[in-house]
């Protein structure tokens, strides 16, 4: 739980570092995505290459070449698009609001799985969808549907980031079933996704990212917000059930709100704060209800 909780805090802190980066740099979200993914992907590959499963995964992909296409799809649509939309949302509306809205993604997963398998979602999953939608509504509008407290651009990009996050959680399941190492997929997918961003950048240069006023932000985003976060999260998953991991994942939106408050003075009203709490409850609702014995649930009916 410490490992997964720490990963959430690392990710949250990277969002705050991204907000500070945009306050001191004219570089675009795509350019920051390029630097983060190429550098962090290379570091993760170097670390993962020490594992025997890394080379087994590489051999499996070489024997079944079509699987490389799936890795590319995961790296571009899942990882790259998720990072770009997240950065773009932060550049418009700040780290705290972006992180909370993005965490509506568990509700997106529930809706997708229900539609794909043509079955009605379970009670906990329905509750998660309702809580997530209600929480985002309160955060964005303050309870008044006629006004927007968060810029519409931030809302749209955050939801797109959440959708990409949901995709990256669902799509690689068949690769894991074929014994592809998660460390391999994370590092290689991130590096491939980073390489594709070169085609989307007109004037490419990494020199501005080494400027004194943003160097600390960029280093933190790469080292702690990416490499340390992913390694810590994967390490924690070795000891936790998916339900336990989902509960500790609430540290990211919570930490983002707290850190943003401390560094940028970002404050939310009572109604918006209730919305943030509802989104965090949406993350843990399916796990909590699943952990309640059926006999206890029936006795309450």
C-alpha positions as CSV (number, residue, x, y, z in Angstrom):
1,X,0.0,0.0,0.0
2,X,2.9,2.3,0.7
3,X,4.4,1.7,-2.8
4,X,1.1,2.3,-4.6
5,X,0.2,5.3,-2.4
6,X,3.7,6.8,-3.1
7,X,3.1,6.3,-6.8
8,X,-0.1,8.3,-6.6
9,X,1.8,11.1,-4.8
10,X,4.6,11.1,-7.4
11,X,2.0,11.4,-10.2
12,X,0.2,14.2,-8.4
13,X,3.4,16.1,-7.8
14,X,4.4,15.7,-11.5
15,X,1.1,17.4,-12.4
16,X,1.9,20.3,-10.2
17,X,5.4,20.5,-11.7
18,X,3.8,20.6,-15.2
19,X,1.7,23.5,-14.1
20,X,4.8,25.3,-12.9
21,X,6.6,24.5,-16.1
22,X,3.9,26.1,-18.2
23,X,4.0,29.2,-16.0
24,X,7.7,29.7,-16.9
25,X,7.9,28.3,-20.4
26,X,6.4,28.9,-23.9
27,X,6.9,25.3,-25.0
28,X,3.8,23.3,-25.9
29,X,2.2,20.3,-24.3
30,X,3.3,18.1,-27.2
31,X,6.9,19.2,-26.8
32,X,6.8,18.4,-23.1
33,X,5.2,15.1,-23.9
34,X,8.1,14.4,-26.4
35,X,10.8,15.1,-23.8
36,X,9.1,13.2,-21.0
37,X,8.2,10.1,-22.9
38,X,11.5,9.7,-24.8
39,X,13.7,10.2,-21.8
40,X,11.6,8.3,-19.3
41,X,10.9,5.5,-21.8
42,X,14.6,5.1,-22.3
43,X,15.3,5.0,-18.6
44,X,12.5,2.5,-18.0
45,X,13.9,0.3,-20.8
46,X,17.4,0.4,-19.3
47,X,16.0,-0.6,-15.9
48,X,13.7,-3.3,-17.3
49,X,16.4,-4.8,-19.4
50,X,18.0,-6.2,-16.2
51,X,15.0,-8.5,-15.8
52,X,14.9,-11.9,-17.5
53,X,11.2,-11.3,-18.4
54,X,12.2,-8.3,-20.5
55,X,14.1,-10.5,-22.9
56,X,11.5,-13.2,-22.9
57,X,8.9,-10.5,-23.9
58,X,11.2,-9.3,-26.6
59,X,11.6,-12.8,-28.0
60,X,7.9,-13.4,-27.9
61,X,7.1,-10.2,-29.9
62,X,9.8,-11.1,-32.4
63,X,8.2,-14.6,-32.9
64,X,4.7,-13.1,-33.2
65,X,5.4,-9.9,-35.2
66,X,1.8,-8.8,-35.2
67,X,2.0,-8.2,-31.5
68,X,4.4,-5.3,-32.2
69,X,1.5,-3.4,-33.8
70,X,-0.5,-3.8,-30.5
71,X,2.5,-2.4,-28.6
72,X,2.6,0.6,-31.0
73,X,-1.1,1.2,-30.6
74,X,-0.8,1.0,-26.8
75,X,2.2,3.4,-26.8
76,X,0.6,6.0,-29.2
77,X,-3.2,5.9,-28.4
78,X,-2.8,4.8,-24.8
79,X,0.3,6.4,-23.3
80,X,1.2,9.3,-25.7
81,X,-2.3,10.6,-26.1
82,X,-3.0,10.2,-22.4
83,X,0.1,12.3,-21.5
84,X,-0.5,15.0,-24.1
85,X,-4.1,15.5,-23.2
86,X,-3.2,15.6,-19.5
87,X,-0.5,18.3,-20.1
88,X,-2.8,20.2,-22.4
89,X,-5.6,20.3,-19.7
90,X,-3.1,21.4,-17.0
91,X,-1.9,24.2,-19.2
92,X,-5.5,25.5,-19.4
93,X,-7.0,24.8,-16.0
94,X,-4.3,23.7,-13.5
95,X,-3.2,20.4,-12.0
96,X,-5.7,19.9,-9.3
97,X,-8.9,20.2,-11.4
98,X,-7.3,18.3,-14.3
99,X,-6.3,15.3,-12.0
100,X,-9.7,15.1,-10.3
101,X,-11.7,15.2,-13.6
102,X,-9.3,12.7,-15.2
103,X,-10.1,10.3,-12.4
104,X,-13.6,9.9,-13.8
105,X,-11.9,7.2,-16.0
106,X,-13.0,4.3,-13.8
107,X,-16.6,5.2,-14.7
108,X,-15.6,5.1,-18.4
109,X,-14.1,1.7,-17.9
110,X,-17.4,0.4,-16.3
111,X,-19.5,1.8,-19.1
112,X,-17.2,0.3,-21.8
113,X,-17.0,-3.1,-20.2
114,X,-20.8,-3.2,-19.8
115,X,-21.4,-2.2,-23.4
116,X,-18.7,-4.6,-24.8
117,X,-20.0,-7.6,-22.8
118,X,-23.6,-6.6,-23.2
119,X,-24.4,-6.9,-19.5
120,X,-25.7,-4.5,-16.9
121,X,-23.0,-3.2,-14.6
122,X,-22.8,-4.5,-11.0
123,X,-24.2,-2.5,-8.1
124,X,-20.8,-1.1,-7.1
125,X,-20.0,-0.2,-10.7
126,X,-23.3,1.7,-11.1
127,X,-22.5,3.6,-7.9
128,X,-19.1,4.4,-9.2
129,X,-20.5,5.9,-12.4
130,X,-23.1,8.0,-10.5
131,X,-20.5,9.3,-8.0
132,X,-18.0,10.1,-10.7
133,X,-20.5,12.0,-12.8
134,X,-21.9,13.8,-9.9
135,X,-18.5,14.7,-8.5
136,X,-17.2,16.1,-11.8
137,X,-20.5,18.1,-12.2
138,X,-20.1,19.7,-8.8
139,X,-16.4,20.4,-9.3
140,X,-16.9,22.0,-12.7
141,X,-20.1,24.0,-12.0
142,X,-20.2,24.4,-8.3
143,X,-23.7,23.0,-8.4
144,X,-25.0,25.7,-10.8
145,X,-25.3,24.2,-14.4
146,X,-25.5,27.8,-15.9
147,X,-21.8,28.6,-15.0
148,X,-18.4,27.0,-15.4
149,X,-15.9,27.3,-12.6
150,X,-13.3,25.3,-14.6
151,X,-12.5,26.3,-18.2
152,X,-14.3,24.2,-20.7
153,X,-11.0,23.4,-22.5
154,X,-9.6,21.9,-19.3
155,X,-12.8,19.8,-18.9
156,X,-12.7,18.5,-22.4
157,X,-8.9,17.7,-22.4
158,X,-9.2,16.1,-18.9
159,X,-12.0,13.8,-20.0
160,X,-10.0,12.8,-23.2
161,X,-7.1,12.0,-20.9
162,X,-9.3,9.9,-18.7
163,X,-10.6,8.1,-21.8
164,X,-7.0,7.4,-22.9
165,X,-6.2,6.3,-19.4
166,X,-9.1,3.9,-19.5
167,X,-8.0,2.6,-22.9
168,X,-4.5,2.0,-21.6
169,X,-5.9,0.0,-18.8
170,X,-8.2,-2.2,-20.9
171,X,-6.3,-2.6,-24.2
172,X,-3.1,-4.4,-23.0
173,X,-4.9,-7.2,-21.2
174,X,-4.4,-9.6,-24.0
175,X,-0.7,-8.8,-24.1
176,X,-0.4,-9.6,-20.4
177,X,-2.3,-12.8,-21.0
178,X,0.5,-13.7,-23.4
179,X,3.0,-13.2,-20.7
180,X,4.3,-9.8,-21.9
181,X,6.2,-8.2,-19.0
182,X,4.4,-5.1,-17.7
183,X,7.8,-3.4,-17.2
184,X,8.7,-4.1,-20.8
185,X,5.4,-2.8,-22.1
186,X,5.6,0.4,-20.0
187,X,9.1,1.3,-21.1
188,X,8.9,0.2,-24.8
189,X,5.4,1.6,-25.2
190,X,6.3,4.9,-23.7
191,X,9.5,5.2,-25.8
192,X,7.6,4.3,-29.1
193,X,4.9,6.8,-28.2
194,X,7.5,9.4,-27.6
195,X,9.1,8.8,-30.9
196,X,5.8,9.4,-32.7
197,X,5.6,12.9,-31.3
198,X,8.6,14.1,-33.4
199,X,6.2,14.0,-36.4
200,X,3.9,16.4,-34.6
201,X,6.5,19.0,-33.7
202,X,7.6,21.7,-36.2
203,X,10.6,23.2,-34.4
204,X,12.2,20.5,-32.3
205,X,14.8,21.5,-29.7
206,X,15.4,20.1,-26.2
207,X,17.6,23.0,-25.1
208,X,14.8,25.2,-23.7
209,X,13.9,22.3,-21.3
210,X,17.3,22.7,-19.7
211,X,16.7,26.4,-18.9
212,X,17.4,27.3,-15.2
213,X,13.7,28.2,-14.4
214,X,12.2,24.9,-15.7
215,X,15.1,22.4,-15.3
216,X,13.9,21.3,-11.9
217,X,10.3,20.9,-13.1
218,X,11.4,18.8,-16.1
219,X,13.7,16.6,-14.0
220,X,11.0,16.0,-11.4
221,X,8.4,15.1,-14.1
222,X,10.8,12.6,-15.7
223,X,12.5,11.0,-12.7
224,X,9.8,11.1,-10.0
225,X,6.6,11.7,-11.9
226,X,7.3,9.0,-14.4
227,X,10.1,6.5,-13.7
228,X,9.8,6.3,-9.9
229,X,6.0,6.5,-10.1
230,X,5.6,3.5,-12.5
231,X,8.3,1.4,-10.8
232,X,6.7,2.1,-7.4
233,X,3.2,1.3,-8.7
234,X,4.2,-2.0,-10.4
235,X,6.1,-3.0,-7.2
236,X,3.1,-2.4,-5.1
237,X,0.8,-4.4,-7.4
238,X,2.9,-7.5,-6.6
239,X,1.5,-7.5,-3.1
240,X,-2.0,-6.0,-3.5
241,X,-5.2,-7.2,-5.0
242,X,-6.8,-4.9,-7.7
243,X,-9.4,-3.8,-5.1
244,X,-6.7,-2.7,-2.6
245,X,-4.7,-1.0,-5.4
246,X,-7.8,1.0,-6.5
247,X,-8.3,2.2,-2.9
248,X,-4.7,3.5,-2.6
249,X,-5.0,5.1,-6.0
250,X,-7.1,7.8,-4.4
251,X,-3.9,9.3,-3.2
252,X,-3.3,11.0,-6.6
253,X,-6.3,13.3,-6.8
254,X,-6.1,14.0,-3.0
255,X,-2.4,14.8,-3.2
256,X,-2.9,16.9,-6.2
257,X,-5.4,19.1,-4.5
258,X,-3.3,19.4,-1.3
259,X,0.0,20.2,-3.2
260,X,-1.7,22.7,-5.5
261,X,-3.1,24.4,-2.4
262,X,0.3,24.6,-0.8
263,X,2.3,25.7,-3.9
264,X,-0.2,27.7,-6.0
265,X,-2.8,28.6,-3.4
266,X,-5.5,26.8,-5.4
267,X,-8.6,26.7,-3.3
268,X,-12.0,25.1,-3.8
269,X,-15.4,26.0,-2.3
270,X,-17.5,23.7,-0.2
271,X,-19.6,22.4,-3.2
272,X,-16.5,21.8,-5.4
273,X,-14.8,20.1,-2.4
274,X,-17.8,17.7,-2.1
275,X,-17.4,17.0,-5.8
276,X,-13.7,16.1,-5.3
277,X,-14.7,13.7,-2.5
278,X,-17.4,12.1,-4.6
279,X,-14.8,11.4,-7.4
280,X,-12.5,9.8,-4.9
281,X,-15.4,7.7,-3.5
282,X,-16.2,6.6,-7.1
283,X,-12.7,5.1,-7.3
284,X,-13.1,2.9,-4.2
285,X,-16.9,2.2,-4.3
286,X,-16.7,-1.1,-6.4
287,X,-14.0,-2.4,-4.1
288,X,-15.8,-1.6,-0.9
289,X,-19.1,-3.1,-2.0
290,X,-17.3,-6.2,-3.4
291,X,-15.6,-6.7,0.0
292,X,-19.0,-6.7,1.8
293,X,-20.3,-10.3,2.2
294,X,-23.5,-11.0,0.2
295,X,-25.3,-12.0,3.4
296,X,-24.6,-8.5,4.8
297,X,-25.8,-6.9,1.6
298,X,-29.0,-8.9,1.6
299,X,-29.7,-8.1,5.2
300,X,-29.8,-4.5,4.4
301,X,-32.4,-4.8,1.7
